[in-house]
Amino acid sequence: MRSKVFNTVFENMLRVLLLADTLDAPANVDRLAALDFICIYGKKCKVLDKNLHGDNEFGFAEFANKREKITEAIKLSVRNDFINVEHTDQGFLYSINDRGREVVQNIQSSYSKAYTVGAKIVCRKFSGFTDDGVLQYISDRATESKEA
């Protein structure tokens, strides 16, 4: 029996939907993974005033497998017709659709509200960054913190 509660594909999918609903444009998996990480560890990344998942000394270590977890969450979102997939010259881009927005509208928790507030700040701050720029920002913060 699986009793894992945190960091499940379902939980990651809900966060991807909240994040995609906040973004103004389609995004690839790298951008979604990076922005989700910053939303969760906003204080550690020097963007928000707190870390949504609490303070710990190994937060940046989680980023190593973040892309894989977000990829699985996106697959679940696509299978459930919550996310649209667009194939472009830059690869696959993902955006929330009306069905996904319905899910977001029905998520009512203090966690989702806090995540959404953080996501708005994070998305605004990184709107002018390239995908590589966002990844570099995380790498730089990890190096500063000596966790890398």
VMD Tcl script that draws the C-alpha trace (Angstrom):
set ca {
  {0.00 0.00 0.00}
  {1.31 3.43 -0.90}
  {1.03 5.89 1.95}
  {3.25 8.64 0.55}
  {1.51 11.97 1.10}
  {4.00 14.61 -0.01}
  {5.53 15.19 -3.42}
  {3.22 12.74 -5.19}
  {2.52 13.04 -8.91}
  {-0.98 14.26 -8.02}
  {0.33 17.00 -5.69}
  {2.85 18.09 -8.31}
  {0.09 18.13 -10.94}
  {-2.03 20.45 -8.81}
  {0.92 22.81 -8.38}
  {1.62 22.72 -12.13}
  {-2.01 23.65 -12.76}
  {-1.83 26.53 -10.27}
  {1.42 27.73 -11.85}
  {0.21 27.34 -15.44}
  {-2.92 29.29 -14.54}
  {-0.70 32.13 -13.31}
  {1.65 32.20 -16.32}
  {0.79 34.48 -19.22}
  {2.30 32.19 -21.84}
  {2.92 28.51 -22.56}
  {6.06 27.13 -20.92}
  {8.33 24.13 -21.33}
  {9.03 21.57 -18.62}
  {12.32 23.23 -17.60}
  {10.63 26.57 -16.96}
  {7.71 24.97 -15.10}
  {10.09 22.93 -12.93}
  {12.29 25.94 -12.16}
  {9.41 28.29 -11.38}
  {7.72 25.64 -9.22}
  {10.94 25.19 -7.28}
  {11.23 28.93 -6.70}
  {7.58 29.09 -5.61}
  {8.24 26.35 -3.04}
  {11.61 27.68 -1.86}
  {11.00 31.38 -2.39}
  {12.94 32.55 0.66}
  {15.88 30.28 -0.10}
  {15.86 31.69 -3.66}
  {15.65 35.26 -2.30}
  {12.35 36.00 -4.04}
  {9.69 35.48 -1.34}
  {9.65 35.98 2.42}
  {9.15 32.30 3.28}
  {9.68 28.77 2.01}
  {6.30 27.17 1.40}
  {7.68 23.75 2.33}
  {9.50 25.02 5.39}
  {13.13 25.75 6.09}
  {15.65 22.99 5.62}
  {19.28 22.85 4.66}
  {18.76 20.52 1.70}
  {16.18 22.46 -0.33}
  {18.44 22.95 -3.34}
  {19.20 19.21 -3.40}
  {15.53 18.66 -4.30}
  {16.01 20.53 -7.56}
  {18.07 17.66 -8.98}
  {14.96 15.49 -9.49}
  {12.40 18.30 -9.86}
  {12.30 18.10 -13.68}
  {11.47 14.39 -13.62}
  {8.69 14.92 -11.07}
  {7.21 17.84 -13.01}
  {7.40 15.82 -16.25}
  {5.29 13.09 -14.61}
  {2.86 15.71 -13.32}
  {2.52 17.21 -16.81}
  {1.86 13.76 -18.29}
  {-0.94 13.25 -15.76}
  {-2.32 16.71 -16.58}
  {-2.31 15.96 -20.31}
  {-3.94 12.53 -19.82}
  {-6.70 14.21 -17.82}
  {-7.07 16.97 -20.43}
  {-6.10 19.78 -18.02}
  {-3.09 20.99 -20.03}
  {-2.65 21.67 -23.75}
  {0.54 20.59 -25.51}
  {2.01 22.60 -28.34}
  {4.94 21.36 -30.44}
  {7.16 24.27 -31.49}
  {10.66 24.81 -32.85}
  {11.74 25.20 -29.21}
  {10.18 21.86 -28.20}
  {6.99 21.09 -26.32}
  {5.18 23.94 -24.58}
  {2.38 23.48 -22.06}
  {-0.52 25.72 -21.14}
  {-3.60 25.31 -19.00}
  {-6.94 24.85 -20.75}
  {-10.52 25.53 -19.61}
  {-10.84 22.12 -17.97}
  {-7.63 22.75 -16.02}
  {-8.90 26.17 -14.97}
  {-12.03 24.50 -13.57}
  {-9.81 22.32 -11.39}
  {-7.85 25.37 -10.21}
  {-11.07 27.22 -9.34}
  {-12.13 24.29 -7.17}
  {-8.88 24.06 -5.21}
  {-9.67 25.78 -1.93}
  {-6.91 25.51 0.65}
  {-4.57 27.84 2.48}
  {-1.65 26.07 0.76}
  {-3.04 26.71 -2.74}
  {-3.73 30.34 -1.88}
  {-0.18 30.83 -0.54}
  {1.27 29.03 -3.57}
  {-0.73 31.21 -5.98}
  {0.34 34.44 -4.26}
  {3.97 33.32 -4.49}
  {3.53 32.16 -8.09}
  {2.28 35.59 -9.13}
  {5.36 37.24 -7.62}
  {7.71 34.62 -9.07}
  {6.17 34.74 -12.56}
  {6.35 38.53 -12.60}
  {10.00 38.55 -11.47}
  {11.13 35.98 -14.03}
  {8.95 37.03 -16.97}
  {11.93 38.65 -18.69}
  {14.30 35.73 -18.05}
  {15.05 33.04 -20.60}
  {14.55 29.44 -19.48}
  {18.32 29.09 -19.10}
  {18.36 32.34 -17.15}
  {15.88 31.00 -14.59}
  {17.91 27.79 -14.23}
  {21.09 29.84 -13.82}
  {19.41 31.96 -11.15}
  {18.66 28.80 -9.12}
  {22.21 27.53 -9.66}
  {23.64 30.84 -8.46}
  {21.47 30.82 -5.31}
  {22.52 27.21 -4.60}
  {26.19 28.16 -4.95}
  {25.72 31.14 -2.63}
  {24.10 28.93 -0.02}
  {26.90 26.34 -0.25}
  {24.28 23.58 -0.69}
  {25.30 22.74 -4.24}
}
mol new
graphics top color blue
foreach p $ca { graphics top sphere $p radius 0.5 }
foreach p [lrange $ca 0 end-1] q [lrange $ca 1 end] { graphics top cylinder $p $q radius 0.2 }
display resetview
